[in-house]
Amino acid sequence: MADGLTKLGVPAEQKPRMGRRDVSPALTNPVVDLSAGEARIIQRSHAINRKFLNELCKIADLVLISCVSWFTLTIAGFSVLHSSVAAVLPFAFLPLVLHWGLKGSEAYTLSYARPVTEHMIRVCIGAGLPLAALTFTTALLYSGDHTRWVMGACYLSFCVIMVVHAHMIVAFKMLTRNGVLSENVVLVGATPNAQRLLERNSETRELNIVGVFDDRLSRAPKKIGDAPVLGRLEDLMNWDRLPDIDRIVVTVTSDARARVRQLIDRLRVLPQRVVLLLDLDGFDPESESLAEIARSPAAYVSGTPHNIRRAVGKRASDIFFAILMLICFSPLLLLTAIAVKLDSPGPVFFRQRRQGFNNQIIRVWKFRSMRNDPVAAEKMSQQTTLGDPRVTRVGKFIRATSIDELPQLINVIMGEMSIVGPRPHAVGMTAEDAEVQAIVGDYAHRHRVKPGITGWAQVNGSRGPVHTREEVRERVRLDMEYVNRSSFWFDVFIMLITAPCLLGDRKHAR
């Protein structure tokens, strides 16, 4: 860790003083007030990824202009299948040249700091010049009638693009203003670097900076820019709203390496990704993304950069497989619900509070397999043991076959869980009279991905309750192995071997 941080360091520089207009006087008697930060948190599952939004805009343009081209081609009396290649070629080129032109004019670089008029001028140039060139080339090579149809397609495409991008940039600015596109971020360190980051962010609004934490609270200002200084690092670690924070950015000066190491050693036990921000000199909001700088792969000290393709692919496969499984297992789900209701008094489903992504608390759906106990839904007081008298007759069967877990497909569709991932543990779960979080230092790292209905630990025999410290360590080891190896085909492999592994397991009680 020490060597890595030394490599990440930059030469020491003179610390600029914080201007009086941006920073209020230092606190003489530090008082921790987290309510100011709570009010700034945007409540949602995940921020919309800006890169994904850009790619979505490109795809939307290609689809729309392809439809316009096909429509014009059809009313002109041509056919994609029956007309000659020469006749269809100008219409086929239309979406491609338009995409090339818009990309070249940076019309897909969405920036909150860029005025709407400037964005529309870029769209006008990026769409107009390639379409004019296509029309001119067609006029040189084709007859007058053919050129008029191509010209009509180009004019219609230009109008569609202008209207679509006008709505798109307005919607982008509204979403940015409302914080939908911004991650909830906290800064650690009331430093000049933090001030510069806040100043740049006030122009781009790429991050929703909730507040600043600093152990040197007695010397810290009450506010930096518009962000309140909320408390010490210990207050951040124990903050009940910490699961709503997406990222932690350590904003330090380059000559504070010893302090950085100390901060990071304490922060890396959290499930959030921790980023060390080194330098913002030379930042250009027109060509660079502040959010990307704040999650530069080279500056990651805990966690890994977000892989948007992997995330979109996993979410799509989760929805597909969850819906498919709900349809296939619907008769079994109905019969199980009837059996649970007839077997013992109480509700059919049991919804327990468990720890999900980033330690967020989620309500996990299960068929009730034990005697009705409303208290158990809030916090686990006792793990299941072999021959547990609380388990009902139907409960023994559905727990042994894991049928009781099938309603969690609802959690998958809602986006709270995945088909494959570390199993979500109940709030307050203990082993040998110690909470599981305190047994393994890397325990929280398993919450850097969504929890799953099944996982690598379960198919390797670590299923059900964990009663000893060694069992907890083995569960976390297998979960972290999954997090590090996670891929689409690895997920498929785990899904395929889940049924034979669990149905053939008579050793581990559930």
N, C-alpha and C positions, 0 to 999 in steps of 0.2 A: 504493500500500500504506500509506504513512504517513498520508494523508488518511483512508483507510478505517478504520484502527485508531484514529485520533483520534476519529472519530465513534462508534466502539464503546466508547470509554473512558467511565468514570463518575467523578464527583468523588472526589478523594482522601479517604480516611478513615483514622482511627487504626488501626494494625495491632494486632489482639489478640494477646496473647502465647499461645504454645502451652502448655497445661497440662502439668504434670510427669507426670500419670498417663497421658497419651496419647503424649507424645513423649519418647524417651530422650535422654540427653546427646549433645552434638555430638561428631563424630569428630575426634580430634586428628590422626590419620594416616589419611587416606581410603584405603580398600581397596575395589576394585571386586569385587563378588561377585554375579554374575548368576544363580547356581544357585538362590537363594531365589526369584527371579522365575520361573524355569523351572518350579519345582515348583508354582506357582500358576496356570499356564496351563491352561486347559481345552482339550483337543485335540478339535477337531471342525471340520467345514467351515464352518458358519455357525450363529450363534445363531438360535433360533426367535423371530421377531418377535412382540412382545407384542400389538401392534395387530391383527396377523393372527389371533392366538389368540383375541382378544376377538370379532372378526367371525365366526370359526369357531364359537364358542359360540352366538352369536345365530342363525346359520344352523341349527345342530344343534337348538336349541330349537324353531325354526319348523317344521323337518321332523318332529321327533318329535311335537309337538302336533298338527300337521296329520294325521299318521297316526292319532293317538288319536281325533281328531275324525271322521275318515273311518271308522274302525273302529266307533265308537259309532253313527254315522249308518247304517251298513250293517246292524248287528244290530238296530237299531230298525225296520228295514223300509223305510227311505227310500233314494233313489237320487239321486246328484248330477245325473244326466242326465234322469231321468224325474219326479222330485218337483218340487213348486212351489218357487219362489224363497223364499217365506215360510217353508216348512218347513226349508229348508237353511240359511237366513240365520244363525240363532244358532250353528250348528256352524261356519260359515265365519268368523264373527267371533271365535271362541274363540282361535285362534292369534294374531290381531292384538291383541286386548285384553291377552293374556298378555305379548306382546312389549312392548307399551307400558308395562305395569305394571312389568316387570322392569327396563326401561331407566330408568324414572322413579325407581325405588328404588336405582339404581346397583348393581344386582346383577351387571352386566357389567364393573364397574370392579374388576378383580382386583388386590389389593394384598397383598403379603407381610406388611406391618405390621398389617393388619386381622385380628383374631381370627376363627377359623372360626365361632364362635357368632354374632358380629355379622354376618358375611356371610350366614349361614343365616336370621337374623332379617329381613334385607333381602329375601332371596328369598321368605320366607314372606309378608311384607307386600306385596311387588311382585306376587306371584302370587295371593294370597288375596283381596285387595280387588277387583281387576278381575273375577275369577271370580265373587265374591259378587254384584257389581253386575250381571254378565251373567245370572246365575241369577234375581235379583230382577226384572230387566226382562222376562225370558222368562215368569216367573210372571204378570206383569201383562198380557201380550199373548197368551199361548198357553194351550192346554188343560192339564189336569193331567198327562196322559200325556206330552205333548210336553215339559213342564217337567221331569218326572222323568228323561227321557233326557238332556236338556241338563245337568241337575244331575249325573247320573252321569258325563257326559263331563268336566265341570268338576272333579269329585272325582278322577277318574282322571288328568287332566292335572296337577292339583296334586301328586298323589303322585309322578308321573313327574318333574316339575320338581324337587321336593325331593330325590329320590334322585340325579338326574343332577347337580345342582349340589353336592350333598354330595361326590360322587366327584370332581367337577371342581375344587373348591377344594382338596381334599386333594392331588390330582395336581398342581395348580398350585404348591402350596407345596413338594412334593417336587422338582419340576423346578427351581424357583427355588433350593432348598437345594443341589441338585446342580450348579447353574450352567448348565443346559441353555438357560435363557432369557436368559442374561447374555452380553454381548459382552466379549471380552478387551480391557481398556483399560489404557493406561499414562498416568500424569500427568507432566507436565513442569513442574517448579517445586515445591520443598519449601516451600510458603507456607501462611499461615493459610487461604486459600481451599481448598487441597488438604485440610487437616485437616477443614474444614467439610463438604466433599464426602464424605470418607471416613466421617464421623460419620453423615451422612444415609443414605449407602449401607449402613451396617451395619444400619439399620432396614428398608430396602426391598429390599436385595440385587438391585437392578436391573442393576448393573454388576459385572463381575468385575475388580476393580482389581488388576492384576498387581504393580505397584510404581511407584516414583517415581524420576524422573531429574532431576538438577540439576547445572548446571555449577559451582555454588559448593559443591562437595562437602565442602570442609574445614569449612564452617559449617553443613552440613546435619545433621539428626539421623540416627541409624541406622534409625529407624522413625517413621512418622507413623500413629498409630492402629495397625492391624494390617498396614499395607502397608510392606514394606521399601524403603529408599532404595537403589537398585541401582547407580547410577553416574552418570557425566556424560552429556551429550547425545551426545558422540562415541561412547560405549559403546552407547547406544541405536541410533545410526545403523549401527553395525557388528555389532549383535547378530544371531546366526544364528537366533534365535527370533522376530525381528521380523515375518516373514511370518504368524505365528500371532496377531499383534495386529490387532484390528479397527479400533481408533480411538485417536487420541492427543489428550488433552485438556490444553491449556495452562492451568494454574491459577496465575494471577498476581494481584497486587494492582493496583488501578486506577491507581496512580501510577508504574508501572514500564513506561511505554510504549516507551521506547528498548530496554529488554531484551526486551520482547514482539516488537518488530519484528525484532530480531536472531535470536530463537529461531525465529520463523515463516519467515524467509528461509532458514534452514537446514533446517527440517522440510518445507517444501512440495515438496522433491524426492522425498519418499517417496510410495508409492502409497496409504497409509492416509489416511483423512479426518482432517484436523486441525481441532480445535474450540477456540476461545478462550472459556473460561468466565469471565464477567464478575462475576456476583453471584449468591448463593444466599439473600440475605435475603428473608424472607417465604415460603420454600418450605413447602408443605403436602403431606406424603406421601399424605394421603387424597384430595386433589383434583388433584395434579400428579404427573407422572412424572419421576423424576430422570433417567432415560435420555433423555427428550425434552428436558429442560433442557440436558443435556450434549451434545445435538446440535441445538440451536436453529439454524434457518436463518440468523438474523441474526449468529450467532457463527461461522459457517463461514468459515475463511480458506484452506482448501485442500480441494477436493472439493465435493460437493453433498449435500443430505439424501437419505436412502434413500427411494426411491419404492416402497412395498410393492406397489401395484397393478401397476406396471410389472414388478417383479421376479417376482411370481407369474405374470403373463401370459407373460413371456418364458420362465420355467421350464416352464410348461405347454406352450407351443408347441415348445420344444426337445424335450421328451419325445415329443410327438406326431409331429413331423417326423422325429426320429431313428429311432423305431420303424418309421414308414412307409417310410423310406429303407432301413433294414436289410432289411425284407421285400422291397421292390422290387428291391434290388440283390443279394439273396442268391445268385442264380446267378452273377453277375459276381464276387462276393467268393470264391465257391468255385473258380471257374476261375482267378482270379488267384492264389489260395493254391497251387493245384496247379502253375501255371506257375513261380512263385517257387521252389518246392521242387525242381522238376526242373531249373531253370536253373543253380543254383549251390549248393554246400554251405552249410549254415547254417540257422537258424530261419526260419520263414515271416514272423514279425512282428519288428519292430524297435521297442523301447520306449525312447525317449530322454528324459532328464531335461530338462524345459523350465520356464520361468517362467510361472506362472499368476496367478490372482487374488491381489492383495496380495503379489506376488512369491513366493507359495508354490510349492514345487517339485512338479511333477506328472510322471507318466510317460505320455507321449503314444504312443498306438498308431499304427503305420504298417506297411504291407507293406514288407519289406526290399527295397530297390532297389539296394543297393551290396554289395560283398563284405563278408562277416561281420567285424565289428570290435567286440568287446565294450567296448573303451575308449571308442569314440565314443558309446556309449549313456550314459556318465556325463558327458562334457564334450566340446564341439565343439573340435577342434584346428585344423580346416581346413574352410572353406566349399567347397561344390561349385562347380566352374568348368566352362566350356563344353568338352565333350569329355573330361570327367573320367574317367580310366581305372578308377576305383573303381566306377563305375556298371556294373551288369550289363546284358545284352541286354534282358531283360524289364524291368529297372529303367528303361531309357531310355523305354520306351513308357508305363509306369504313372506315371512322373514327369511326362512331357509332357502326359498327360491328367488328372493329379491323382488317378488311381485309388488311388495309394498312400496318400492321405489318408483314404479311406473308413472304415478301421477306427477312426478317431477318433470315430465315432458312439458307440462304447462309452464314450469319455470323456464325451460329452454326456449319455448316460443315467446315468452315475455322478455327474454334477453337477460335474465338473471343468472342462468346457468348454461352450461354447454353439455353436449352428449358425453364428451370425454374431457376429463380434467381431474384435479385433486378433489376428493370428496369434501363437501362442506361440513365442518365440525360444529357441534352445538355450542352456543355461548356458555362460557363457564365450565367447559369440559375439563376434567382433572385426571391425573394419573399419579398414583402414590401420593395423594394429598397435595399435589402441586398442579397449578394450571399448566396446560400443555404449552402455552406460549413461553413460559419461563424455563422449560426443560431444554429446548433446542433454540440456539441463538438465531438460526435461519428460518424459524417456523413461519414468520410472516411472509417470507418470500414465496411460499406456495400460494399466496393470495394475489400474486401478480398476474394471474390468469383467472378466468372464470372457473368456478367449481363445476364438477361434472357429475353425471349420474353414475358413470363408471370411470375407472382410471387405471393407470399403470400399477399403482399400489394394490388395487383390488384384485387384478388378475394375477398378481404375484403373491397372493395369500394374505396381504395385509388388509383385511376387511372387518367390518364390525367395530366393536369397542376396543380401545387400547388401555390396558390396565397398568402397564409398567413403563418406566422411563425408556427402556430399551425398545419397546414396541413403538413408542412415540418417535424415537430417533429413526427407526427403520421406516416408518410411514413417511416421515418428512424426507428421508433420503430417496425413496422411490418417487415421491411427488416431485422433488427437485430434478430427478433424472428425467421425468416426463416433461417438465417445463423447459429443460435444456434441449431435449430431442424433439420437441413438438413439431409435427408436420401433418399434412392431410393424410398421407398414407400410413403414418404411425397411428393416427386416430382410427382409421379404417381397420387396421390390424387389431387394435385393442377392442373395437366393437365386435369383430368376428370371433375373438376368443373369449369374450365376456361370458356368454351363456355356458359353454362347456366348463370353464374354470369355476364359475360360481355354483352351478348345479352339481358339480362333482366334488365340491368342498364340504365335507362333513366335520372338519376339524375345528373351524372357527365359528363360534356361536354368534348369533345376531339377535 
